[in-house]
Amino acid sequence: MTIERKTPSSADHFRSEIGRRGLLRGLAAVPASAALAAATLPAPAAASPDPILAAIEAHKAAAASVEMMFGRQTELEKTLPNKMRRTLRAWEIVETDDSRWIEFTVSLDASWDTLHNAARDLLGTEITTVAGVTAFLEHTSAAGHDDDWQFPEYADEEEEAFGSERFHNAAARAAVASLRKIAGGSNA
């Protein structure tokens, strides 16, 4: 193989012959050169995870806590007579109830509050990626199906006068707004 190179000093008369072995040695040096160059360049910033993913996990954990409380409720209902478990809400405690039932009711109400706050946090968390929107919609689509209990009625400050709407409607609006923002504000 012959490669011609022109330089200002030798113009058209300089020829260099590189054999097959020389060419292979030169090509073998390319990866090492690239690695050296890559090592000296600043590494690109790693994309931070979409904040919605943490909010979804927090909501799932809160839902699991409420489900665990349902199991505890079943156990207590089997062991305590009705007259010892009349308390229905933490703010309406019946003093003559069994202390285990009262403690359970207070814990259950706290678990519900945590779950509903986590659901509202889902709507208030910025979604920064299409994968985040997908995860958000997959998770919140349960609001219209069997797991509806995991999501509260929802109303933002502007809607207070009109009453609450179904959570999945608010979630759909949040997803659309996020997609528009991700797409750069276009209406496409």
C-alpha positions as CSV (number, residue, x, y, z in Angstrom):
1,M,0.0,0.0,0.0
2,T,1.3,3.4,-0.9
3,I,0.2,6.7,0.6
4,E,1.3,10.0,-0.9
5,R,1.7,13.0,1.3
6,K,2.5,16.5,0.0
7,T,4.4,18.9,2.2
8,P,5.4,22.5,1.4
9,S,9.0,21.5,1.2
10,S,8.8,18.6,-1.1
11,A,5.6,19.5,-3.0
12,D,4.9,16.8,-5.5
13,H,8.1,14.7,-5.2
14,F,7.8,13.3,-1.7
15,R,6.4,9.7,-1.4
16,S,6.1,7.6,1.7
17,E,5.5,3.9,1.6
18,I,3.8,2.4,4.6
19,G,3.7,-1.3,4.7
20,R,0.8,-3.4,6.1
21,R,2.6,-3.9,9.4
22,G,3.2,-0.2,9.8
23,L,-0.4,0.5,9.2
24,L,-1.5,-2.1,11.7
25,R,0.9,-0.7,14.3
26,G,-0.6,2.8,13.7
27,L,-4.1,1.6,14.0
28,A,-3.3,-0.3,17.3
29,A,-2.2,3.0,18.8
30,V,-5.6,4.7,18.0
31,P,-7.5,3.2,21.0
32,A,-4.8,4.1,23.4
33,S,-4.7,7.7,22.1
34,A,-8.5,7.9,22.3
35,A,-8.4,6.6,25.9
36,L,-5.7,9.2,26.8
37,A,-7.8,12.0,25.2
38,A,-10.9,10.8,27.0
39,A,-9.1,10.7,30.3
40,T,-8.1,14.3,30.0
41,L,-11.6,15.6,29.0
42,P,-14.1,16.4,31.7
43,A,-16.7,13.7,32.1
44,P,-20.2,14.7,31.0
45,A,-22.5,15.4,33.9
46,A,-24.6,12.4,34.8
47,A,-28.3,13.1,34.3
48,S,-30.0,13.3,37.6
49,P,-32.9,11.0,38.1
50,D,-36.4,12.3,37.5
51,P,-37.8,13.6,40.8
52,I,-41.1,11.9,40.1
53,L,-39.6,8.5,40.6
54,A,-38.8,9.2,44.2
55,A,-42.3,10.6,44.7
56,I,-43.8,7.4,43.2
57,E,-41.8,5.2,45.5
58,A,-42.9,7.3,48.5
59,H,-46.5,6.9,47.5
60,K,-46.1,3.1,47.0
61,A,-44.5,2.9,50.5
62,A,-47.3,4.9,52.0
63,A,-49.9,2.6,50.3
64,A,-48.1,-0.5,51.6
65,S,-48.3,1.0,55.1
66,V,-52.1,1.5,54.9
67,E,-52.5,-2.1,53.5
68,M,-50.5,-3.4,56.4
69,M,-52.8,-1.5,58.7
70,F,-55.8,-3.3,57.1
71,G,-54.3,-6.6,58.2
72,R,-53.8,-5.3,61.8
73,Q,-57.5,-4.1,61.7
74,T,-58.6,-7.6,60.8
75,E,-56.6,-9.1,63.7
76,L,-58.1,-6.7,66.2
77,E,-61.6,-7.1,64.9
78,K,-61.3,-10.9,65.5
79,T,-60.0,-10.5,69.1
80,L,-61.9,-7.4,70.4
81,P,-65.6,-7.2,70.9
82,N,-67.5,-4.5,69.1
83,K,-68.1,-2.6,72.3
84,M,-64.3,-2.2,72.7
85,R,-63.7,-0.8,69.3
86,R,-66.2,2.0,68.6
87,T,-63.6,4.7,67.8
88,L,-63.7,5.3,64.1
89,R,-61.4,8.3,63.8
90,A,-58.4,9.6,65.8
91,W,-60.2,12.9,66.6
92,E,-63.3,11.1,67.9
93,I,-61.9,8.7,70.5
94,V,-64.3,6.7,72.6
95,E,-62.5,6.5,76.0
96,T,-64.0,3.1,76.9
97,D,-62.4,1.4,73.9
98,D,-59.6,-1.0,74.2
99,S,-56.3,0.9,74.2
100,R,-55.0,-1.3,71.3
101,W,-58.0,-0.2,69.2
102,I,-57.5,3.4,70.0
103,E,-53.8,3.2,69.2
104,F,-54.6,1.4,66.0
105,T,-57.2,4.0,65.0
106,V,-54.7,6.8,65.6
107,S,-52.0,5.0,63.5
108,L,-54.5,4.2,60.7
109,D,-55.5,7.9,60.4
110,A,-51.8,8.9,60.4
111,S,-51.2,6.3,57.7
112,W,-54.1,7.7,55.6
113,D,-52.8,11.2,56.0
114,T,-49.3,10.1,54.9
115,L,-50.8,8.3,51.9
116,H,-52.9,11.2,50.8
117,N,-50.0,13.7,51.3
118,A,-47.8,11.4,49.1
119,A,-50.5,11.4,46.5
120,R,-50.7,15.2,46.5
121,D,-46.9,15.3,46.3
122,L,-47.2,13.3,43.1
123,L,-49.2,16.1,41.6
124,G,-46.8,18.7,42.9
125,T,-43.5,17.1,41.8
126,E,-41.9,18.3,38.6
127,I,-41.6,15.6,36.0
128,T,-38.5,16.1,33.9
129,T,-38.3,13.2,31.5
130,V,-40.6,11.3,29.2
131,A,-39.7,8.1,31.2
132,G,-40.9,10.0,34.3
133,V,-44.2,10.9,32.6
134,T,-44.7,7.3,31.6
135,A,-44.0,6.0,35.2
136,F,-46.3,8.7,36.6
137,L,-49.1,7.7,34.3
138,E,-48.7,4.0,34.9
139,H,-48.7,4.6,38.6
140,T,-51.6,7.0,38.8
141,S,-53.8,5.2,36.3
142,A,-54.7,3.0,39.3
143,A,-56.8,6.0,40.4
144,G,-59.4,5.1,37.9
145,H,-59.3,1.3,38.6
146,D,-59.1,-1.1,41.5
147,D,-56.6,0.8,43.6
148,D,-58.7,4.0,43.7
149,W,-58.4,4.1,47.5
150,Q,-54.8,5.1,47.2
151,F,-55.7,8.5,45.8
152,P,-57.7,11.2,47.5
153,E,-60.2,13.5,45.9
154,Y,-58.1,16.5,44.8
155,A,-58.7,20.2,44.4
156,D,-56.1,22.9,44.0
157,E,-56.6,26.4,45.3
158,E,-58.1,27.6,42.0
159,E,-60.7,24.8,42.0
160,E,-61.8,25.0,45.6
161,A,-64.8,27.0,44.6
162,F,-65.9,24.3,42.1
163,G,-65.3,21.3,44.4
164,S,-62.9,18.5,44.0
165,E,-62.2,16.5,40.9
166,R,-61.1,12.9,40.6
167,F,-57.4,12.4,41.2
168,H,-56.8,10.8,37.8
169,N,-58.1,13.9,36.1
170,A,-55.6,16.1,37.9
171,A,-52.9,13.5,37.2
172,A,-53.7,13.6,33.4
173,R,-53.5,17.4,33.4
174,A,-50.1,17.3,35.3
175,A,-48.8,14.8,32.7
176,V,-49.8,16.9,29.8
177,A,-48.2,20.0,31.4
178,S,-45.0,18.0,32.0
179,L,-44.9,16.8,28.4
180,R,-45.4,20.3,27.1
181,K,-42.5,21.5,29.3
182,I,-40.2,18.6,28.3
183,A,-41.0,19.4,24.6
184,G,-39.9,22.9,25.1
185,G,-43.3,24.5,25.6
186,S,-44.6,23.5,22.2
187,N,-48.2,22.4,21.8
188,A,-47.2,19.5,19.6
